[in-house]
Amino acid sequence: MRSRNRFSAFFMLVTGFFFISSLHAQIEVKITASKDNTLYENASGSYSNGSGDGFFAGQNNHGEVRRSLVAFDVAGNIPAGALIQSATLRLNLSRALSGVYSVALHRVLADWGEGASVAFGEEGGGGTAATGDATWIHTFFNTQLWTNAGGDFAAAASAAQTIAGDLGFYDWGSTPEMVADVQAWLDTPSENFGWLLLGNEATNASAKRFDSRNHSVVENRPVLTIVYTTATSVLDQGDRIPAKFELAQNFPNPFNPATTIKYSIAQNVSVVLQIFDTHGRLVKTLINQNQPAGFHRVIWDGKTAAGEIAASGIYLYKMAAGDFVQTRKMALLH
């Protein structure tokens, strides 16, 4: 054991390598769906499946369209201010008619409901819509409507996956668009309406059924896997204490949309780290608190104190810790 410890210490000394737990060991969470439903094409909005075992995307044998809705409580599972690194949706395909078709995720633009409706049999025909259900024309049956029948969603897909007839698990992402969706849902929870699954709507018998959050087999339920980093953290470099105060150059630089700033403090002290524009106007305060001696980092998400996206350009970041003051430049490029 002593020999191995000496080797580890020697390796770190020679290579300058230290484990940075909060930077490289990013935090991963798996979130199950908070709600899901199927929109069954029907002019009167009479059908839904809010509490059923599955949801559908594509066309049935009669050429009637099915679209799925699924949402996840991002803000309830990830701390505010975190930076989303990746997002992957996993669904279990439990029934498929013939053909290999793409199923795309589109960000939903309006809130919707999940009622007590349960479809019969294989659930492809839907069940009688219940109070609060999303239907083809309703966001919430039977009092609130979609602006467009079939759901309101972004025209551009956030991700797509080719679905064959092989039953089992399929993953969407991670894509930059999915990351952007999840980041937006974290930053503005009131606009988290989830994704709509859009299948092949030009071919009969193209519908695919995926297990819902109500499925009896827990492992088959929809799962969103998110990897994120927190805005501030202490870098784990063993028992080392910095010999001096230092503010490092941000990385990456130039950057878009976020950048990491590392700094070291030689003793417990009050640290203030702020972003300024080139006119000396304060853009955002990243750190204003007492911190222990050690190696630290903070992530600037490229937003102002008001939560607005900062304009492209040169910015100054300044650290004050006791008698130590240092300023560096960085470039934000959109």
C-alpha positions in Angstrom: 0.0 0.0 0.0 2.8 2.4 0.9 4.6 1.6 -2.3 1.5 2.4 -4.3 0.9 5.6 -2.5 4.6 6.7 -3.1 4.2 5.8 -6.8 1.0 7.9 -7.0 2.7 10.8 -5.4 5.7 10.5 -7.6 3.5 10.3 -10.7 1.6 13.5 -9.8 4.8 15.3 -9.0 6.5 14.3 -12.3 3.5 14.8 -14.6 1.9 17.7 -12.8 -1.4 15.7 -13.0 -4.0 16.1 -10.3 -7.5 14.8 -10.1 -10.0 17.5 -10.5 -13.1 15.9 -9.2 -15.7 18.5 -9.8 -14.3 19.3 -13.3 -13.8 15.9 -14.8 -16.2 13.9 -12.7 -19.2 15.8 -13.9 -22.5 15.2 -12.1 -24.9 12.8 -13.8 -28.6 12.5 -12.9 -31.3 10.3 -14.4 -34.8 11.8 -14.3 -38.0 9.8 -15.0 -40.8 11.6 -16.8 -43.0 13.9 -14.8 -45.9 13.5 -17.4 -46.6 12.0 -20.8 -49.5 11.5 -23.1 -50.6 10.7 -26.7 -52.3 13.1 -29.1 -54.8 11.0 -31.2 -55.8 12.6 -34.4 -59.5 13.4 -33.9 -61.4 16.6 -34.8 -63.4 16.7 -31.6 -60.5 16.0 -29.3 -62.3 13.0 -27.7 -59.4 10.7 -27.1 -56.3 10.6 -24.9 -54.2 8.1 -22.8 -53.0 10.1 -19.8 -52.7 7.2 -17.5 -52.0 4.4 -20.0 -49.0 2.2 -20.3 -47.7 3.6 -23.6 -47.6 6.5 -26.0 -47.4 6.6 -29.8 -45.8 8.4 -32.8 -46.6 7.8 -36.4 -49.8 6.6 -38.3 -52.0 3.7 -37.5 -53.4 1.3 -40.1 -56.2 3.7 -40.9 -53.9 6.6 -41.6 -54.7 8.4 -38.4 -51.8 10.4 -36.8 -50.4 9.7 -33.3 -48.1 12.1 -31.6 -46.5 11.7 -28.1 -45.8 14.3 -25.4 -43.2 13.7 -22.6 -41.8 16.1 -20.0 -39.3 16.0 -17.2 -38.9 18.1 -14.0 -35.4 19.5 -14.7 -35.4 22.3 -12.2 -36.6 20.0 -9.4 -33.5 17.7 -9.9 -30.7 20.0 -10.9 -29.5 23.1 -9.0 -30.2 26.6 -10.4 -27.2 28.0 -12.2 -25.8 24.6 -13.3 -24.4 24.3 -16.8 -25.9 21.4 -18.8 -23.2 19.4 -20.6 -25.3 16.7 -22.2 -28.8 15.3 -22.4 -29.9 11.9 -23.6 -33.5 10.6 -23.7 -34.1 6.8 -23.5 -37.4 5.2 -24.4 -38.4 1.6 -24.5 -40.1 0.5 -27.8 -42.8 -2.0 -26.8 -44.8 -2.3 -30.1 -44.0 -1.5 -33.7 -45.8 -2.1 -37.0 -43.8 -2.7 -40.1 -41.1 -0.4 -41.5 -38.0 1.6 -40.3 -38.9 5.2 -39.6 -37.4 8.3 -38.0 -38.9 9.7 -34.8 -38.0 13.2 -34.0 -38.1 15.3 -30.8 -39.6 18.8 -31.1 -39.7 21.3 -28.2 -43.3 21.9 -27.1 -44.4 25.6 -26.9 -47.4 25.4 -24.6 -48.3 23.6 -21.4 -50.4 20.5 -21.5 -52.0 18.0 -19.2 -52.1 14.3 -18.2 -55.4 13.1 -17.0 -56.9 9.8 -15.8 -57.8 8.5 -19.3 -56.7 4.9 -20.1 -56.9 3.4 -23.6 -58.2 -0.1 -24.2 -56.2 -3.1 -25.5 -52.9 -2.2 -27.1 -53.9 1.5 -26.6 -53.5 2.5 -30.2 -57.1 3.8 -30.5 -57.0 5.9 -27.3 -59.5 6.1 -24.5 -62.2 8.7 -23.6 -60.4 11.9 -22.7 -60.6 12.9 -19.0 -60.5 16.2 -17.3 -57.1 17.8 -17.8 -56.0 15.5 -20.6 -54.1 16.7 -23.6 -55.9 15.7 -26.8 -55.5 16.5 -30.5 -57.1 19.9 -30.0 -56.9 20.5 -26.3 -53.9 21.3 -24.1 -56.2 20.6 -21.1 -59.5 18.8 -21.8 -62.0 20.3 -22.3 -61.4 24.0 -21.6 -58.0 25.0 -23.1 -57.0 24.6 -26.7 -53.8 24.3 -28.7 -53.2 27.1 -31.1 -52.7 24.5 -33.8 -54.5 21.1 -33.8 -52.0 18.4 -33.1 -49.9 20.4 -30.7 -47.8 23.6 -30.7 -44.1 22.8 -31.1 -40.9 24.1 -32.6 -40.5 23.5 -36.3 -36.9 22.4 -36.0 -36.2 19.0 -34.4 -34.0 18.9 -31.4 -33.0 15.3 -32.2 -34.1 12.3 -34.2 -33.7 8.5 -34.0 -34.3 5.8 -36.5 -36.7 3.2 -35.1 -36.8 -0.2 -36.6 -39.0 -3.1 -35.7 -36.6 -4.4 -33.0 -38.2 -3.9 -29.6 -36.1 -2.5 -26.8 -34.4 0.7 -25.8 -33.6 3.6 -28.1 -31.7 6.8 -27.3 -32.0 10.3 -28.6 -29.0 12.6 -28.2 -27.1 14.1 -26.8 -27.3 16.9 -29.3 -26.6 20.7 -29.0 -30.3 21.3 -29.5 -31.3 19.0 -26.6 -28.7 20.5 -24.4 -30.1 24.0 -25.2 -33.6 22.8 -24.5 -32.7 21.4 -21.1 -30.6 24.4 -20.2 -33.6 26.7 -21.0 -35.9 24.5 -18.9 -33.5 24.7 -16.0 -33.1 28.5 -16.3 -36.9 29.2 -16.9 -38.9 26.3 -15.4 -42.2 28.0 -16.3 -41.4 27.3 -20.0 -40.6 23.6 -19.6 -43.3 21.9 -21.6 -41.2 18.9 -22.7 -40.8 17.4 -26.2 -43.3 16.1 -28.8 -42.4 12.9 -30.6 -43.1 13.2 -34.3 -43.0 10.0 -36.3 -43.6 9.2 -40.0 -47.0 10.8 -40.8 -47.0 10.0 -44.5 -47.2 6.2 -44.3 -50.0 4.0 -42.9 -49.0 1.5 -40.2 -45.8 3.5 -39.3 -46.8 4.0 -35.6 -44.4 3.1 -32.8 -45.4 2.6 -29.2 -43.1 3.5 -26.3 -43.6 2.7 -22.7 -44.9 5.5 -20.5 -44.1 6.6 -17.0 -47.1 4.5 -15.8 -45.7 1.3 -17.1 -45.5 -1.5 -14.5 -41.9 -2.2 -15.3 -40.0 0.7 -13.7 -36.9 0.2 -15.9 -39.0 0.6 -19.1 -40.2 4.1 -18.2 -38.9 7.2 -20.0 -35.5 8.5 -18.6 -33.7 11.7 -19.3 -30.0 11.4 -18.5 -28.4 14.8 -17.9 -24.7 15.6 -17.2 -24.1 19.0 -15.7 -21.5 21.0 -13.8 -22.2 23.5 -11.0 -21.4 27.1 -11.3 -18.7 27.0 -8.6 -16.6 24.3 -7.1 -13.4 23.5 -5.3 -10.8 21.5 -7.3 -9.6 18.4 -5.5 -5.8 18.4 -5.6 -5.2 16.4 -2.4 -3.8 18.3 0.6 -2.0 20.9 -1.5 -2.4 24.6 -0.5 -1.5 27.2 -3.1 1.7 29.0 -2.4 0.2 32.2 -3.8 -2.9 33.9 -5.0 -3.5 33.6 -8.8 -6.2 34.2 -11.4 -5.7 32.0 -14.4 -6.7 32.7 -18.0 -10.2 31.4 -18.7 -10.8 28.4 -20.9 -11.9 28.1 -23.6 -11.1 31.6 -24.9 -12.7 32.8 -27.1 -15.9 31.0 -25.9 -19.6 30.5 -26.6 -21.7 30.1 -24.6 -19.8 29.4 -21.4 -16.2 29.5 -20.1 -14.4 28.3 -17.0 -12.3 30.5 -14.8 -9.8 28.9 -12.4 -8.2 30.7 -9.4 -6.2 29.8 -6.3 -6.1 31.4 -2.9 -3.4 30.9 -0.4 -5.5 31.4 2.7 -9.1 31.6 3.9 -10.3 35.0 2.6 -13.2 36.9 1.2 -13.2 36.5 -2.6 -15.0 38.8 -5.1 -14.9 37.8 -8.8 -16.7 40.0 -11.2 -17.2 40.5 -15.0 -17.0 44.0 -16.6 -17.4 45.3 -20.1 -14.7 47.4 -21.7 -16.4 50.6 -20.4 -16.0 49.4 -16.8 -19.7 48.6 -16.3 -20.4 45.6 -14.1 -21.9 42.8 -16.1 -22.2 40.1 -13.4 -20.8 39.1 -10.0 -19.7 35.5 -10.1 -18.3 35.2 -6.5 -18.8 37.3 -3.4 -18.1 35.2 -0.3 -15.5 33.8 2.1 -13.7 30.8 0.6 -11.1 28.3 2.0 -7.6 28.2 0.8 -7.3 26.0 -2.2 -7.8 25.7 -6.0 -11.2 26.9 -7.2 -13.1 27.4 -10.4 -16.2 29.2 -11.5 -18.2 29.0 -14.7 -19.6 32.0 -16.5 -22.6 31.1 -18.6 -22.3 34.2 -20.8 -25.3 35.9 -19.2 -25.7 39.2 -17.4 -26.9 39.6 -13.9 -30.4 40.1 -15.3 -30.2 36.7 -17.0 -29.8 38.1 -20.5 -27.3 36.7 -23.0 -24.3 39.1 -23.1 -23.3 40.6 -26.4 -20.3 39.4 -28.3 -17.1 41.3 -27.4 -14.2 41.7 -25.0 -14.9 41.4 -21.3 -12.7 41.9 -18.2 -12.9 39.6 -15.2 -11.4 40.8 -12.0 -10.7 39.0 -8.8 -10.1 40.7 -5.4 -9.0 38.5 -2.4 -7.6 40.4 0.5 -4.8 42.6 -0.8 -4.6 40.5 -4.0 -6.2 42.1 -7.1 -5.9 40.8 -10.7 -7.7 41.4 -13.9 -7.7 39.5 -17.2 -9.4 39.7 -20.6 -11.7 37.2 -22.4 -13.7 37.2 -25.6 -17.3 36.1 -26.0 -18.2 35.2 -29.6 -21.7 34.3 -30.8 
